[in-house]
Amino acid sequence: MGMLSRKSKPETVVDVPAKASKAPLPRNRLHFVAGEQAKAASAVADLLARIERLSKIIEDGDIAKAALQAAINEDGGLALAEYSAGRANDSNIAKLAMTEETATRAAAAAHPALAKAQRELEFARAEIIRLDLERQAAVVDYLKLRADEFARTYMQTVNGLFALHDAMVGISGALSAGDEHGEIVMSLAPISVPRFNLPSSADSNGEFLPTMSHHADEYNVRLSHGKWLKARNVLAENPDADIDSLIGPE
């Protein structure tokens, strides 16, 4: 086979970002989200304690009211009448009435505070769920940065494969002409390799193409072809000729 009969589509070697510093990657987002989760968990614990405390105040108010009512029902209101007239300030009914009045006032103040605390608890619990999802996303994003080291090596290997492919096509053109054993090249089909959606290997055009394809680059093929054809001709003239400068050391 001689040179490529068709004009192949030149394709620039895929760019590989410069190697990142060996300094450890910061985990700022992970630390921030973990800190926010701790705050939300602490808020939930505080709100639960507040709700329990306010609920107890309201419950005490109901108990005090029920106790006073039971005492009134028991004697038909006689003791209450005496207390109301100011003649039973040290009686049991007086204690029950004062306790009920204090507890009722406390319960009345506790009701709106309880409702507010319950709303805040609902929000805090939802925030914990949201932060947990954000934390998982932060973990994956951080590990993607670490995985990009592998993507960079992958792209270096892929680019090396593309370059070797072009060199081999050129070598085939230089050595196959007149060779009774036939051409070296088996196929001129383009190379296609899987693409990974990481910074170093993602599609730079933003098309999210799943593979990277490479057609033999005519310029690179000609360079390789010329070197190996010249080496072939030189050796044909002089079996001891130095061809290392053309095709590399033996």
C-alpha positions as CSV (number, residue, x, y, z in Angstrom):
1,M,0.0,0.0,0.0
2,G,1.3,3.5,-0.8
3,M,0.2,6.7,0.8
4,L,-3.5,7.0,1.8
5,S,-5.5,7.4,-1.4
6,R,-8.2,9.5,0.3
7,K,-7.6,12.7,2.2
8,S,-8.2,11.8,5.8
9,K,-9.8,14.1,8.2
10,P,-7.2,15.8,10.4
11,E,-8.0,15.5,14.0
12,T,-6.2,17.5,16.7
13,V,-4.9,15.4,19.6
14,V,-7.3,15.7,22.5
15,D,-6.0,18.3,25.0
16,V,-5.0,17.0,28.4
17,P,-5.1,19.6,31.3
18,A,-1.8,20.3,33.0
19,K,-1.2,17.9,35.9
20,A,-2.6,19.2,39.1
21,S,-0.4,20.0,42.1
22,K,0.4,17.1,44.4
23,A,-0.9,19.1,47.3
24,P,-4.0,17.5,48.8
25,L,-7.3,18.7,47.3
26,P,-9.2,20.8,49.7
27,R,-12.4,19.4,51.2
28,N,-13.9,22.8,52.1
29,R,-17.4,22.0,50.8
30,L,-17.4,18.6,52.7
31,H,-16.4,20.3,55.9
32,F,-18.9,23.1,55.5
33,V,-21.9,20.8,54.8
34,A,-20.8,18.5,57.7
35,G,-20.7,21.5,60.0
36,E,-24.2,22.7,58.8
37,Q,-25.5,19.1,59.4
38,A,-24.1,19.2,63.0
39,K,-25.9,22.6,63.6
40,A,-29.1,21.3,62.2
41,A,-28.9,18.1,64.4
42,S,-28.2,20.3,67.4
43,A,-31.2,22.5,66.5
44,V,-33.4,19.4,66.3
45,A,-32.3,18.2,69.7
46,D,-32.9,21.7,71.2
47,L,-36.4,21.9,69.6
48,L,-37.4,18.5,70.8
49,A,-36.5,19.5,74.4
50,R,-38.4,22.8,74.0
51,I,-41.5,21.0,72.6
52,E,-41.4,18.5,75.5
53,R,-41.1,21.3,78.0
54,L,-44.0,23.4,76.4
55,S,-46.1,20.3,76.1
56,K,-45.6,19.5,79.8
57,I,-46.7,23.1,80.6
58,I,-49.9,22.7,78.6
59,E,-50.5,19.3,80.1
60,D,-50.1,20.7,83.6
61,G,-52.6,23.3,82.8
62,D,-55.2,20.7,81.7
63,I,-54.4,18.6,84.8
64,A,-54.9,21.7,87.1
65,K,-58.1,22.6,85.4
66,A,-59.4,19.0,85.7
67,A,-58.5,18.8,89.4
68,L,-60.3,22.1,90.2
69,Q,-63.4,21.0,88.3
70,A,-63.4,17.6,90.1
71,A,-63.2,19.3,93.5
72,I,-66.1,21.7,92.6
73,N,-68.2,18.8,91.3
74,E,-67.5,16.8,94.5
75,D,-69.1,19.3,96.9
76,G,-71.4,21.1,94.5
77,G,-69.3,24.3,94.7
78,L,-69.6,24.9,98.4
79,A,-65.8,25.2,99.0
80,L,-65.5,27.4,95.9
81,A,-68.2,29.7,97.1
82,E,-66.4,30.1,100.5
83,Y,-63.1,30.8,98.7
84,S,-64.8,33.3,96.4
85,A,-66.2,35.1,99.4
86,G,-62.7,35.4,100.9
87,R,-63.3,33.0,103.8
88,A,-61.3,30.0,102.6
89,N,-57.9,31.3,101.5
90,D,-56.0,28.5,103.1
91,S,-58.3,25.7,102.0
92,N,-57.6,22.9,99.5
93,I,-59.9,24.6,97.0
94,A,-57.9,27.8,97.3
95,K,-54.7,25.9,96.5
96,L,-56.4,24.2,93.5
97,A,-57.9,27.5,92.2
98,M,-54.5,29.3,92.5
99,T,-52.7,26.4,90.9
100,E,-55.3,26.3,88.1
101,E,-55.1,30.0,87.4
102,T,-51.3,30.0,87.2
103,A,-51.1,26.8,85.1
104,T,-53.8,28.1,82.7
105,R,-51.9,31.3,82.1
106,A,-48.7,29.4,81.5
107,A,-50.5,27.0,79.1
108,A,-52.0,29.9,77.2
109,A,-48.6,31.4,76.7
110,A,-47.1,28.0,75.8
111,H,-49.6,27.2,73.0
112,P,-48.2,29.7,70.4
113,A,-44.7,28.9,71.5
114,L,-45.3,25.2,71.0
115,A,-46.8,25.8,67.5
116,K,-43.7,27.9,66.6
117,A,-41.3,25.2,67.9
118,Q,-43.1,22.5,65.9
119,R,-42.8,24.5,62.7
120,E,-39.1,25.1,63.4
121,L,-38.6,21.4,64.1
122,E,-40.3,20.5,60.8
123,F,-38.0,22.9,59.0
124,A,-34.9,21.6,60.8
125,R,-35.7,18.0,60.0
126,A,-36.2,18.9,56.3
127,E,-32.9,20.8,56.4
128,I,-31.1,17.7,57.7
129,I,-32.5,15.7,54.8
130,R,-31.5,18.4,52.3
131,L,-28.0,18.6,53.8
132,D,-27.6,14.9,53.7
133,L,-28.3,14.9,49.9
134,E,-25.9,17.9,49.6
135,R,-23.2,16.0,51.6
136,Q,-23.5,13.0,49.3
137,A,-23.2,15.3,46.3
138,A,-20.1,16.9,47.8
139,V,-18.6,13.5,48.4
140,V,-19.1,12.5,44.8
141,D,-17.8,15.9,43.5
142,Y,-14.7,15.6,45.6
143,L,-14.0,12.0,44.4
144,K,-14.6,13.1,40.8
145,L,-11.7,15.5,41.3
146,R,-9.6,12.6,42.6
147,A,-10.8,10.4,39.7
148,D,-9.7,13.0,37.2
149,E,-6.1,11.9,37.9
150,F,-7.0,8.6,36.3
151,A,-8.8,10.4,33.5
152,R,-5.7,12.4,32.8
153,T,-3.6,9.3,32.5
154,Y,-6.3,7.7,30.3
155,M,-6.2,10.6,27.9
156,Q,-2.4,10.5,27.8
157,T,-2.6,6.9,26.9
158,V,-5.4,7.5,24.3
159,N,-3.4,10.3,22.7
160,G,-0.3,8.0,22.6
161,L,-2.5,5.4,20.9
162,F,-3.7,7.9,18.3
163,A,-0.1,9.0,17.6
164,L,1.1,5.4,17.3
165,H,-1.8,4.6,15.0
166,D,-0.7,7.4,12.6
167,A,2.9,6.3,12.7
168,M,1.9,2.7,11.9
169,V,-0.2,3.8,8.9
170,G,2.8,5.7,7.7
171,I,5.1,2.8,8.3
172,S,2.7,0.5,6.4
173,G,2.8,2.9,3.4
174,A,6.6,3.0,3.4
175,L,7.2,-0.8,3.8
176,S,4.3,-2.4,1.9
177,A,5.0,-1.1,-1.6
178,G,6.5,-3.9,-3.6
179,D,6.4,-6.3,-0.6
180,E,5.4,-9.8,-1.8
181,H,4.0,-10.5,1.6
182,G,1.4,-7.8,1.3
183,E,0.5,-4.7,3.1
184,I,1.2,-4.3,6.8
185,V,-2.0,-2.2,7.5
186,M,-5.0,-4.4,8.1
187,S,-7.6,-1.7,8.2
188,L,-7.9,2.1,7.9
189,A,-11.0,2.2,10.1
190,P,-11.0,5.0,12.6
191,I,-10.1,4.3,16.2
192,S,-13.0,4.7,18.7
193,V,-12.5,4.6,22.4
194,P,-14.9,5.2,25.3
195,R,-15.2,8.7,26.7
196,F,-15.6,9.4,30.4
197,N,-17.4,12.6,31.6
198,L,-14.6,13.9,33.8
199,P,-12.8,17.2,33.4
200,S,-9.7,15.7,31.7
201,S,-11.7,13.4,29.3
202,A,-15.1,15.1,28.8
203,D,-16.1,16.4,25.4
204,S,-14.7,19.9,25.1
205,N,-17.5,20.9,22.7
206,G,-20.1,20.1,25.4
207,E,-21.9,17.5,23.2
208,F,-21.5,14.6,25.6
209,L,-20.4,12.3,22.9
210,P,-19.9,8.8,24.4
211,T,-16.8,7.9,22.4
212,M,-13.7,9.6,21.0
213,S,-12.9,8.8,17.4
214,H,-9.6,9.3,15.5
215,H,-9.0,9.2,11.8
216,A,-5.5,8.9,10.5
217,D,-4.0,12.3,10.4
218,E,-2.6,12.9,6.9
219,Y,0.3,15.1,8.1
220,N,1.4,12.7,10.8
221,V,1.1,9.8,8.4
222,R,3.3,11.6,5.8
223,L,6.0,12.3,8.5
224,S,6.1,8.7,9.5
225,H,6.0,7.5,5.9
226,G,8.8,9.7,4.8
227,K,11.1,8.7,7.7
228,W,10.6,4.9,7.1
229,L,10.7,5.2,3.3
230,K,14.0,7.0,3.6
231,A,15.3,4.4,6.0
232,R,14.3,1.7,3.6
233,N,16.1,3.3,0.7
234,V,19.2,4.0,2.8
235,L,19.5,0.4,3.9
236,A,19.0,-0.8,0.4
237,E,22.0,1.2,-0.6
238,N,24.1,0.5,2.5
239,P,23.3,-2.4,4.9
240,D,25.5,-0.7,7.6
241,A,23.9,2.7,7.3
242,D,22.9,4.4,10.5
243,I,19.1,4.9,10.5
244,D,18.6,5.6,14.2
245,S,18.2,9.3,13.5
246,L,15.3,8.5,11.2
247,I,13.3,5.8,13.1
248,G,14.9,5.8,16.5
249,P,17.4,3.5,18.2
250,E,17.3,-0.2,17.7
